[in-house]
Structures are given as C-alpha cells and as structure tokens.
Amino acid sequence: MSDAISRRLPPEFMQLEGIRILIMLFDVVVEKDSAGYFVASVPALPGCHTQTKALDELMERMREAIELCLEIS
C-alpha cells in the first residue's frame, strides 16, 4: 500500500491486498486472585473473561476469548 493511500485511511483501518480490515482495541482488566491465577476480563464485552497461572498465556487466551465473544454477538 502506498504512503498516500495509508494517510487517507482512518487510523483504525489498514489495507491488505485490496481488503480493508477494521482494527478493534479493547481495554483488558487483569487481576491476580488469592490462588495465584491471573484473571482477565473485557468490560466492553460482558461475559468475556479467562484465567491462567501464566501472564504470557493470559494474553493469548484473552485474544481468543475476544474473538469468540465477537463471533456470537
């Protein structure tokens, strides 16, 4: 994509091989419970949450949870 085209598109859109893709950003709240689990939730998506012991794994699980919540809404 040329620089001229990318400057005309709103920042939340990007173009890839002629396809416009909407980029969505969500706030994620992360807490650690008394058992040592990291628990994450997305306030903008009711019921969208996950948990795990490893923080790096939590972000991957959260991406999957967001995708699933968006598919069913």
PyMOL Python script that loads the backbone (N, CA, C, O; Angstrom):
from pymol import cmd

cmd.read_pdbstr("""\
ATOM      1  N   MET A   1       0.851  -1.155   0.000  1.00  0.00           N
ATOM      2  CA  MET A   1       0.000   0.000   0.000  1.00  0.00           C
ATOM      3  C   MET A   1       0.903   1.225   0.000  1.00  0.00           C
ATOM      4  O   MET A   1       1.889   1.280   0.734  1.00  0.00           O
ATOM      5  N   SER A   2       0.565   2.188  -0.814  1.00  0.00           N
ATOM      6  CA  SER A   2       1.384   3.393  -0.896  1.00  0.00           C
ATOM      7  C   SER A   2       1.162   4.275   0.319  1.00  0.00           C
ATOM      8  O   SER A   2       0.136   4.177   0.992  1.00  0.00           O
ATOM      9  N   ASP A   3       2.134   5.139   0.596  1.00  0.00           N
ATOM     10  CA  ASP A   3       2.011   6.052   1.726  1.00  0.00           C
ATOM     11  C   ASP A   3       0.837   6.999   1.558  1.00  0.00           C
ATOM     12  O   ASP A   3       0.181   7.347   2.539  1.00  0.00           O
ATOM     13  N   ALA A   4       0.561   7.421   0.330  1.00  0.00           N
ATOM     14  CA  ALA A   4      -0.543   8.347   0.081  1.00  0.00           C
ATOM     15  C   ALA A   4      -1.875   7.700   0.447  1.00  0.00           C
ATOM     16  O   ALA A   4      -2.736   8.352   1.037  1.00  0.00           O
ATOM     17  N   ILE A   5      -2.052   6.430   0.108  1.00  0.00           N
ATOM     18  CA  ILE A   5      -3.299   5.727   0.421  1.00  0.00           C
ATOM     19  C   ILE A   5      -3.418   5.525   1.922  1.00  0.00           C
ATOM     20  O   ILE A   5      -4.490   5.742   2.486  1.00  0.00           O
ATOM     21  N   SER A   6      -2.341   5.114   2.582  1.00  0.00           N
ATOM     22  CA  SER A   6      -2.414   4.842   4.006  1.00  0.00           C
ATOM     23  C   SER A   6      -2.696   6.109   4.803  1.00  0.00           C
ATOM     24  O   SER A   6      -3.301   6.030   5.872  1.00  0.00           O
ATOM     25  N   ARG A   7      -2.279   7.271   4.317  1.00  0.00           N
ATOM     26  CA  ARG A   7      -2.564   8.518   5.021  1.00  0.00           C
ATOM     27  C   ARG A   7      -4.028   8.932   4.887  1.00  0.00           C
ATOM     28  O   ARG A   7      -4.536   9.663   5.737  1.00  0.00           O
ATOM     29  N   ARG A   8      -4.720   8.475   3.827  1.00  0.00           N
ATOM     30  CA  ARG A   8      -6.128   8.827   3.635  1.00  0.00           C
ATOM     31  C   ARG A   8      -7.056   7.936   4.443  1.00  0.00           C
ATOM     32  O   ARG A   8      -8.178   8.341   4.747  1.00  0.00           O
ATOM     33  N   LEU A   9      -6.624   6.746   4.796  1.00  0.00           N
ATOM     34  CA  LEU A   9      -7.467   5.829   5.560  1.00  0.00           C
ATOM     35  C   LEU A   9      -7.479   6.242   7.019  1.00  0.00           C
ATOM     36  O   LEU A   9      -6.455   6.682   7.542  1.00  0.00           O
ATOM     37  N   PRO A  10      -8.624   6.109   7.693  1.00  0.00           N
ATOM     38  CA  PRO A  10      -8.645   6.366   9.138  1.00  0.00           C
ATOM     39  C   PRO A  10      -7.659   5.435   9.839  1.00  0.00           C
ATOM     40  O   PRO A  10      -7.393   4.344   9.335  1.00  0.00           O
ATOM     41  N   PRO A  11      -7.118   5.829  10.973  1.00  0.00           N
ATOM     42  CA  PRO A  11      -6.089   5.006  11.637  1.00  0.00           C
ATOM     43  C   PRO A  11      -6.571   3.624  12.052  1.00  0.00           C
ATOM     44  O   PRO A  11      -5.757   2.714  12.201  1.00  0.00           O
ATOM     45  N   GLU A  12      -7.889   3.442  12.246  1.00  0.00           N
ATOM     46  CA  GLU A  12      -8.374   2.128  12.676  1.00  0.00           C
ATOM     47  C   GLU A  12      -8.520   1.145  11.510  1.00  0.00           C
ATOM     48  O   GLU A  12      -8.882  -0.014  11.717  1.00  0.00           O
ATOM     49  N   PHE A  13      -8.240   1.602  10.294  1.00  0.00           N
ATOM     50  CA  PHE A  13      -8.312   0.726   9.139  1.00  0.00           C
ATOM     51  C   PHE A  13      -6.924   0.520   8.561  1.00  0.00           C
ATOM     52  O   PHE A  13      -6.085   1.419   8.609  1.00  0.00           O
ATOM     53  N   MET A  14      -6.691  -0.634   8.030  1.00  0.00           N
ATOM     54  CA  MET A  14      -5.485  -0.864   7.249  1.00  0.00           C
ATOM     55  C   MET A  14      -5.904  -1.638   6.005  1.00  0.00           C
ATOM     56  O   MET A  14      -6.948  -2.290   6.003  1.00  0.00           O
ATOM     57  N   GLN A  15      -5.116  -1.572   4.970  1.00  0.00           N
ATOM     58  CA  GLN A  15      -5.484  -2.232   3.735  1.00  0.00           C
ATOM     59  C   GLN A  15      -4.440  -3.299   3.424  1.00  0.00           C
ATOM     60  O   GLN A  15      -3.237  -3.048   3.492  1.00  0.00           O
ATOM     61  N   LEU A  16      -4.913  -4.478   3.088  1.00  0.00           N
ATOM     62  CA  LEU A  16      -4.039  -5.593   2.780  1.00  0.00           C
ATOM     63  C   LEU A  16      -4.580  -6.284   1.551  1.00  0.00           C
ATOM     64  O   LEU A  16      -5.674  -6.847   1.588  1.00  0.00           O
ATOM     65  N   GLU A  17      -3.842  -6.250   0.473  1.00  0.00           N
ATOM     66  CA  GLU A  17      -4.248  -6.886  -0.785  1.00  0.00           C
ATOM     67  C   GLU A  17      -5.669  -6.504  -1.182  1.00  0.00           C
ATOM     68  O   GLU A  17      -6.463  -7.364  -1.563  1.00  0.00           O
ATOM     69  N   GLY A  18      -5.991  -5.207  -1.093  1.00  0.00           N
ATOM     70  CA  GLY A  18      -7.292  -4.729  -1.520  1.00  0.00           C
ATOM     71  C   GLY A  18      -8.413  -4.948  -0.530  1.00  0.00           C
ATOM     72  O   GLY A  18      -9.559  -4.610  -0.826  1.00  0.00           O
ATOM     73  N   ILE A  19      -8.126  -5.501   0.634  1.00  0.00           N
ATOM     74  CA  ILE A  19      -9.141  -5.764   1.652  1.00  0.00           C
ATOM     75  C   ILE A  19      -8.947  -4.765   2.788  1.00  0.00           C
ATOM     76  O   ILE A  19      -7.831  -4.587   3.276  1.00  0.00           O
ATOM     77  N   ARG A  20     -10.029  -4.112   3.209  1.00  0.00           N
ATOM     78  CA  ARG A  20      -9.940  -3.209   4.351  1.00  0.00           C
ATOM     79  C   ARG A  20     -10.252  -3.994   5.616  1.00  0.00           C
ATOM     80  O   ARG A  20     -11.241  -4.724   5.685  1.00  0.00           O
ATOM     81  N   ILE A  21      -9.401  -3.833   6.603  1.00  0.00           N
ATOM     82  CA  ILE A  21      -9.529  -4.563   7.857  1.00  0.00           C
ATOM     83  C   ILE A  21      -9.743  -3.562   8.980  1.00  0.00           C
ATOM     84  O   ILE A  21      -8.984  -2.603   9.114  1.00  0.00           O
ATOM     85  N   LEU A  22     -10.763  -3.779   9.780  1.00  0.00           N
ATOM     86  CA  LEU A  22     -11.017  -2.926  10.936  1.00  0.00           C
ATOM     87  C   LEU A  22     -10.224  -3.454  12.121  1.00  0.00           C
ATOM     88  O   LEU A  22     -10.307  -4.633  12.467  1.00  0.00           O
ATOM     89  N   ILE A  23      -9.468  -2.580  12.726  1.00  0.00           N
ATOM     90  CA  ILE A  23      -8.689  -2.950  13.911  1.00  0.00           C
ATOM     91  C   ILE A  23      -9.455  -2.468  15.134  1.00  0.00           C
ATOM     92  O   ILE A  23      -9.740  -1.278  15.268  1.00  0.00           O
ATOM     93  N   MET A  24      -9.784  -3.385  16.015  1.00  0.00           N
ATOM     94  CA  MET A  24     -10.533  -3.041  17.217  1.00  0.00           C
ATOM     95  C   MET A  24      -9.631  -3.183  18.435  1.00  0.00           C
ATOM     96  O   MET A  24      -8.904  -4.167  18.567  1.00  0.00           O
ATOM     97  N   LEU A  25      -9.680  -2.204  19.318  1.00  0.00           N
ATOM     98  CA  LEU A  25      -8.901  -2.236  20.549  1.00  0.00           C
ATOM     99  C   LEU A  25      -9.853  -2.302  21.740  1.00  0.00           C
ATOM    100  O   LEU A  25     -10.868  -1.606  21.774  1.00  0.00           O
ATOM    101  N   PHE A  26      -9.519  -3.137  22.707  1.00  0.00           N
ATOM    102  CA  PHE A  26     -10.337  -3.290  23.903  1.00  0.00           C
ATOM    103  C   PHE A  26      -9.473  -3.116  25.142  1.00  0.00           C
ATOM    104  O   PHE A  26      -8.313  -3.528  25.167  1.00  0.00           O
ATOM    105  N   ASP A  27     -10.045  -2.508  26.165  1.00  0.00           N
ATOM    106  CA  ASP A  27      -9.381  -2.455  27.463  1.00  0.00           C
ATOM    107  C   ASP A  27      -9.542  -3.820  28.117  1.00  0.00           C
ATOM    108  O   ASP A  27     -10.623  -4.407  28.095  1.00  0.00           O
ATOM    109  N   VAL A  28      -8.460  -4.318  28.697  1.00  0.00           N
ATOM    110  CA  VAL A  28      -8.481  -5.602  29.398  1.00  0.00           C
ATOM    111  C   VAL A  28      -8.070  -5.356  30.851  1.00  0.00           C
ATOM    112  O   VAL A  28      -7.026  -4.765  31.123  1.00  0.00           O
ATOM    113  N   VAL A  29      -8.900  -5.816  31.764  1.00  0.00           N
ATOM    114  CA  VAL A  29      -8.614  -5.686  33.196  1.00  0.00           C
ATOM    115  C   VAL A  29      -8.001  -7.006  33.661  1.00  0.00           C
ATOM    116  O   VAL A  29      -8.588  -8.072  33.474  1.00  0.00           O
ATOM    117  N   VAL A  30      -6.814  -6.923  34.269  1.00  0.00           N
ATOM    118  CA  VAL A  30      -6.111  -8.117  34.741  1.00  0.00           C
ATOM    119  C   VAL A  30      -5.957  -8.024  36.251  1.00  0.00           C
ATOM    120  O   VAL A  30      -5.504  -7.009  36.781  1.00  0.00           O
ATOM    121  N   GLU A  31      -6.340  -9.098  36.937  1.00  0.00           N
ATOM    122  CA  GLU A  31      -6.205  -9.188  38.391  1.00  0.00           C
ATOM    123  C   GLU A  31      -5.565 -10.523  38.739  1.00  0.00           C
ATOM    124  O   GLU A  31      -5.614 -11.467  37.950  1.00  0.00           O
ATOM    125  N   LYS A  32      -4.971 -10.600  39.911  1.00  0.00           N
ATOM    126  CA  LYS A  32      -4.414 -11.869  40.395  1.00  0.00           C
ATOM    127  C   LYS A  32      -5.231 -12.280  41.607  1.00  0.00           C
ATOM    128  O   LYS A  32      -5.360 -11.516  42.564  1.00  0.00           O
ATOM    129  N   ASP A  33      -5.789 -13.499  41.566  1.00  0.00           N
ATOM    130  CA  ASP A  33      -6.637 -13.939  42.674  1.00  0.00           C
ATOM    131  C   ASP A  33      -5.803 -14.580  43.793  1.00  0.00           C
ATOM    132  O   ASP A  33      -4.587 -14.722  43.673  1.00  0.00           O
ATOM    133  N   SER A  34      -6.470 -14.954  44.861  1.00  0.00           N
ATOM    134  CA  SER A  34      -5.774 -15.491  46.039  1.00  0.00           C
ATOM    135  C   SER A  34      -5.103 -16.837  45.781  1.00  0.00           C
ATOM    136  O   SER A  34      -4.194 -17.226  46.513  1.00  0.00           O
ATOM    137  N   ALA A  35      -5.543 -17.545  44.748  1.00  0.00           N
ATOM    138  CA  ALA A  35      -4.936 -18.834  44.404  1.00  0.00           C
ATOM    139  C   ALA A  35      -3.748 -18.676  43.451  1.00  0.00           C
ATOM    140  O   ALA A  35      -3.120 -19.664  43.072  1.00  0.00           O
ATOM    141  N   GLY A  36      -3.438 -17.425  43.060  1.00  0.00           N
ATOM    142  CA  GLY A  36      -2.295 -17.190  42.177  1.00  0.00           C
ATOM    143  C   GLY A  36      -2.635 -17.165  40.703  1.00  0.00           C
ATOM    144  O   GLY A  36      -1.730 -17.066  39.874  1.00  0.00           O
ATOM    145  N   TYR A  37      -3.901 -17.251  40.347  1.00  0.00           N
ATOM    146  CA  TYR A  37      -4.314 -17.199  38.948  1.00  0.00           C
ATOM    147  C   TYR A  37      -4.451 -15.750  38.495  1.00  0.00           C
ATOM    148  O   TYR A  37      -4.906 -14.892  39.250  1.00  0.00           O
ATOM    149  N   PHE A  38      -4.053 -15.492  37.253  1.00  0.00           N
ATOM    150  CA  PHE A  38      -4.326 -14.213  36.623  1.00  0.00           C
ATOM    151  C   PHE A  38      -5.700 -14.324  35.970  1.00  0.00           C
ATOM    152  O   PHE A  38      -5.974 -15.276  35.239  1.00  0.00           O
ATOM    153  N   VAL A  39      -6.549 -13.357  36.235  1.00  0.00           N
ATOM    154  CA  VAL A  39      -7.903 -13.344  35.696  1.00  0.00           C
ATOM    155  C   VAL A  39      -8.049 -12.074  34.862  1.00  0.00           C
ATOM    156  O   VAL A  39      -7.767 -10.977  35.344  1.00  0.00           O
ATOM    157  N   ALA A  40      -8.491 -12.221  33.609  1.00  0.00           N
ATOM    158  CA  ALA A  40      -8.647 -11.075  32.716  1.00  0.00           C
ATOM    159  C   ALA A  40     -10.082 -10.996  32.230  1.00  0.00           C
ATOM    160  O   ALA A  40     -10.735 -12.010  31.986  1.00  0.00           O
ATOM    161  N   SER A  41     -10.558  -9.761  32.096  1.00  0.00           N
ATOM    162  CA  SER A  41     -11.900  -9.545  31.564  1.00  0.00           C
ATOM    163  C   SER A  41     -11.895  -8.289  30.700  1.00  0.00           C
ATOM    164  O   SER A  41     -11.014  -7.437  30.821  1.00  0.00           O
ATOM    165  N   VAL A  42     -12.901  -8.191  29.819  1.00  0.00           N
ATOM    166  CA  VAL A  42     -13.073  -7.043  28.934  1.00  0.00           C
ATOM    167  C   VAL A  42     -14.382  -6.358  29.325  1.00  0.00           C
ATOM    168  O   VAL A  42     -15.457  -6.886  29.042  1.00  0.00           O
ATOM    169  N   PRO A  43     -14.312  -5.190  29.973  1.00  0.00           N
ATOM    170  CA  PRO A  43     -15.531  -4.519  30.417  1.00  0.00           C
ATOM    171  C   PRO A  43     -16.523  -4.234  29.286  1.00  0.00           C
ATOM    172  O   PRO A  43     -17.732  -4.254  29.518  1.00  0.00           O
ATOM    173  N   ALA A  44     -16.050  -3.977  28.097  1.00  0.00           N
ATOM    174  CA  ALA A  44     -16.934  -3.649  26.968  1.00  0.00           C
ATOM    175  C   ALA A  44     -17.649  -4.871  26.408  1.00  0.00           C
ATOM    176  O   ALA A  44     -18.597  -4.724  25.637  1.00  0.00           O
ATOM    177  N   LEU A  45     -17.217  -6.075  26.779  1.00  0.00           N
ATOM    178  CA  LEU A  45     -17.828  -7.306  26.283  1.00  0.00           C
ATOM    179  C   LEU A  45     -18.269  -8.155  27.473  1.00  0.00           C
ATOM    180  O   LEU A  45     -17.491  -8.967  27.974  1.00  0.00           O
ATOM    181  N   PRO A  46     -19.500  -7.977  27.927  1.00  0.00           N
ATOM    182  CA  PRO A  46     -19.980  -8.745  29.082  1.00  0.00           C
ATOM    183  C   PRO A  46     -19.795 -10.255  28.888  1.00  0.00           C
ATOM    184  O   PRO A  46     -20.125 -10.807  27.839  1.00  0.00           O
ATOM    185  N   GLY A  47     -19.271 -10.891  29.904  1.00  0.00           N
ATOM    186  CA  GLY A  47     -19.049 -12.333  29.847  1.00  0.00           C
ATOM    187  C   GLY A  47     -17.742 -12.741  29.201  1.00  0.00           C
ATOM    188  O   GLY A  47     -17.450 -13.932  29.091  1.00  0.00           O
ATOM    189  N   CYS A  48     -16.952 -11.771  28.773  1.00  0.00           N
ATOM    190  CA  CYS A  48     -15.683 -12.074  28.108  1.00  0.00           C
ATOM    191  C   CYS A  48     -14.576 -12.057  29.155  1.00  0.00           C
ATOM    192  O   CYS A  48     -14.144 -10.993  29.600  1.00  0.00           O
ATOM    193  N   HIS A  49     -14.119 -13.252  29.543  1.00  0.00           N
ATOM    194  CA  HIS A  49     -13.073 -13.365  30.547  1.00  0.00           C
ATOM    195  C   HIS A  49     -12.349 -14.703  30.403  1.00  0.00           C
ATOM    196  O   HIS A  49     -12.842 -15.628  29.758  1.00  0.00           O
ATOM    197  N   THR A  50     -11.186 -14.780  31.009  1.00  0.00           N
ATOM    198  CA  THR A  50     -10.399 -16.010  31.019  1.00  0.00           C
ATOM    199  C   THR A  50      -9.444 -15.952  32.200  1.00  0.00           C
ATOM    200  O   THR A  50      -9.300 -14.914  32.846  1.00  0.00           O
ATOM    201  N   GLN A  51      -8.792 -17.078  32.475  1.00  0.00           N
ATOM    202  CA  GLN A  51      -7.818 -17.113  33.568  1.00  0.00           C
ATOM    203  C   GLN A  51      -6.747 -18.146  33.286  1.00  0.00           C
ATOM    204  O   GLN A  51      -6.970 -19.098  32.539  1.00  0.00           O
ATOM    205  N   THR A  52      -5.590 -17.955  33.885  1.00  0.00           N
ATOM    206  CA  THR A  52      -4.478 -18.896  33.776  1.00  0.00           C
ATOM    207  C   THR A  52      -3.422 -18.520  34.813  1.00  0.00           C
ATOM    208  O   THR A  52      -3.467 -17.427  35.379  1.00  0.00           O
ATOM    209  N   LYS A  53      -2.485 -19.410  35.059  1.00  0.00           N
ATOM    210  CA  LYS A  53      -1.395 -19.150  36.012  1.00  0.00           C
ATOM    211  C   LYS A  53      -0.284 -18.292  35.387  1.00  0.00           C
ATOM    212  O   LYS A  53       0.407 -17.565  36.101  1.00  0.00           O
ATOM    213  N   ALA A  54      -0.111 -18.371  34.062  1.00  0.00           N
ATOM    214  CA  ALA A  54       0.987 -17.663  33.391  1.00  0.00           C
ATOM    215  C   ALA A  54       0.480 -16.403  32.699  1.00  0.00           C
ATOM    216  O   ALA A  54      -0.478 -16.455  31.927  1.00  0.00           O
ATOM    217  N   LEU A  55       1.126 -15.268  32.977  1.00  0.00           N
ATOM    218  CA  LEU A  55       0.694 -13.989  32.424  1.00  0.00           C
ATOM    219  C   LEU A  55       0.825 -13.950  30.901  1.00  0.00           C
ATOM    220  O   LEU A  55      -0.042 -13.401  30.220  1.00  0.00           O
ATOM    221  N   ASP A  56       1.907 -14.532  30.358  1.00  0.00           N
ATOM    222  CA  ASP A  56       2.069 -14.517  28.898  1.00  0.00           C
ATOM    223  C   ASP A  56       0.985 -15.345  28.202  1.00  0.00           C
ATOM    224  O   ASP A  56       0.540 -14.985  27.112  1.00  0.00           O
ATOM    225  N   GLU A  57       0.570 -16.416  28.804  1.00  0.00           N
ATOM    226  CA  GLU A  57      -0.505 -17.245  28.252  1.00  0.00           C
ATOM    227  C   GLU A  57      -1.861 -16.543  28.365  1.00  0.00           C
ATOM    228  O   GLU A  57      -2.757 -16.767  27.552  1.00  0.00           O
ATOM    229  N   LEU A  58      -1.995 -15.701  29.373  1.00  0.00           N
ATOM    230  CA  LEU A  58      -3.250 -14.984  29.591  1.00  0.00           C
ATOM    231  C   LEU A  58      -3.610 -14.104  28.395  1.00  0.00           C
ATOM    232  O   LEU A  58      -4.771 -14.067  27.987  1.00  0.00           O
ATOM    233  N   MET A  59      -2.641 -13.403  27.834  1.00  0.00           N
ATOM    234  CA  MET A  59      -2.931 -12.507  26.708  1.00  0.00           C
ATOM    235  C   MET A  59      -3.378 -13.289  25.473  1.00  0.00           C
ATOM    236  O   MET A  59      -4.273 -12.848  24.753  1.00  0.00           O
ATOM    237  N   GLU A  60      -2.771 -14.427  25.227  1.00  0.00           N
ATOM    238  CA  GLU A  60      -3.199 -15.254  24.090  1.00  0.00           C
ATOM    239  C   GLU A  60      -4.616 -15.771  24.313  1.00  0.00           C
ATOM    240  O   GLU A  60      -5.437 -15.747  23.397  1.00  0.00           O
ATOM    241  N   ARG A  61      -4.902 -16.234  25.511  1.00  0.00           N
ATOM    242  CA  ARG A  61      -6.265 -16.703  25.827  1.00  0.00           C
ATOM    243  C   ARG A  61      -7.277 -15.566  25.729  1.00  0.00           C
ATOM    244  O   ARG A  61      -8.415 -15.775  25.309  1.00  0.00           O
ATOM    245  N   MET A  62      -6.857 -14.359  26.118  1.00  0.00           N
ATOM    246  CA  MET A  62      -7.767 -13.215  26.064  1.00  0.00           C
ATOM    247  C   MET A  62      -8.103 -12.872  24.623  1.00  0.00           C
ATOM    248  O   MET A  62      -9.255 -12.559  24.320  1.00  0.00           O
ATOM    249  N   ARG A  63      -7.122 -12.922  23.725  1.00  0.00           N
ATOM    250  CA  ARG A  63      -7.394 -12.690  22.298  1.00  0.00           C
ATOM    251  C   ARG A  63      -8.428 -13.692  21.781  1.00  0.00           C
ATOM    252  O   ARG A  63      -9.357 -13.323  21.062  1.00  0.00           O
ATOM    253  N   GLU A  64      -8.258 -14.953  22.152  1.00  0.00           N
ATOM    254  CA  GLU A  64      -9.205 -15.986  21.727  1.00  0.00           C
ATOM    255  C   GLU A  64     -10.594 -15.726  22.298  1.00  0.00           C
ATOM    256  O   GLU A  64     -11.593 -15.891  21.598  1.00  0.00           O
ATOM    257  N   ALA A  65     -10.664 -15.321  23.561  1.00  0.00           N
ATOM    258  CA  ALA A  65     -11.957 -15.048  24.194  1.00  0.00           C
ATOM    259  C   ALA A  65     -12.656 -13.875  23.520  1.00  0.00           C
ATOM    260  O   ALA A  65     -13.868 -13.915  23.309  1.00  0.00           O
ATOM    261  N   ILE A  66     -11.904 -12.832  23.181  1.00  0.00           N
ATOM    262  CA  ILE A  66     -12.482 -11.674  22.492  1.00  0.00           C
ATOM    263  C   ILE A  66     -13.020 -12.089  21.127  1.00  0.00           C
ATOM    264  O   ILE A  66     -14.131 -11.710  20.758  1.00  0.00           O
ATOM    265  N   GLU A  67     -12.246 -12.858  20.383  1.00  0.00           N
ATOM    266  CA  GLU A  67     -12.704 -13.331  19.062  1.00  0.00           C
ATOM    267  C   GLU A  67     -14.001 -14.114  19.181  1.00  0.00           C
ATOM    268  O   GLU A  67     -14.919 -13.920  18.384  1.00  0.00           O
ATOM    269  N   LEU A  68     -14.083 -14.993  20.164  1.00  0.00           N
ATOM    270  CA  LEU A  68     -15.298 -15.788  20.360  1.00  0.00           C
ATOM    271  C   LEU A  68     -16.489 -14.912  20.753  1.00  0.00           C
ATOM    272  O   LEU A  68     -17.600 -15.112  20.262  1.00  0.00           O
ATOM    273  N   CYS A  69     -16.253 -13.947  21.634  1.00  0.00           N
ATOM    274  CA  CYS A  69     -17.341 -13.048  22.029  1.00  0.00           C
ATOM    275  C   CYS A  69     -17.849 -12.227  20.858  1.00  0.00           C
ATOM    276  O   CYS A  69     -19.051 -11.985  20.744  1.00  0.00           O
ATOM    277  N   LEU A  70     -16.952 -11.802  19.993  1.00  0.00           N
ATOM    278  CA  LEU A  70     -17.362 -11.013  18.827  1.00  0.00           C
ATOM    279  C   LEU A  70     -18.101 -11.871  17.804  1.00  0.00           C
ATOM    280  O   LEU A  70     -19.000 -11.381  17.121  1.00  0.00           O
ATOM    281  N   GLU A  71     -17.731 -13.147  17.692  1.00  0.00           N
ATOM    282  CA  GLU A  71     -18.414 -14.044  16.756  1.00  0.00           C
ATOM    283  C   GLU A  71     -19.865 -14.272  17.146  1.00  0.00           C
ATOM    284  O   GLU A  71     -20.734 -14.341  16.276  1.00  0.00           O
ATOM    285  N   ILE A  72     -20.141 -14.390  18.446  1.00  0.00           N
ATOM    286  CA  ILE A  72     -21.510 -14.704  18.866  1.00  0.00           C
ATOM    287  C   ILE A  72     -22.372 -13.470  19.081  1.00  0.00           C
ATOM    288  O   ILE A  72     -23.581 -13.596  19.275  1.00  0.00           O
ATOM    289  N   SER A  73     -21.779 -12.278  19.050  1.00  0.00           N
ATOM    290  CA  SER A  73     -22.596 -11.081  19.271  1.00  0.00           C
ATOM    291  C   SER A  73     -23.153 -10.527  17.980  1.00  0.00           C
ATOM    292  O   SER A  73     -23.862  -9.521  17.995  1.00  0.00           O
TER     293      SER A  73
END
""", "prot")
cmd.dss("prot")
cmd.show_as("cartoon", "prot")
cmd.util.cbc("prot")
cmd.orient("prot")
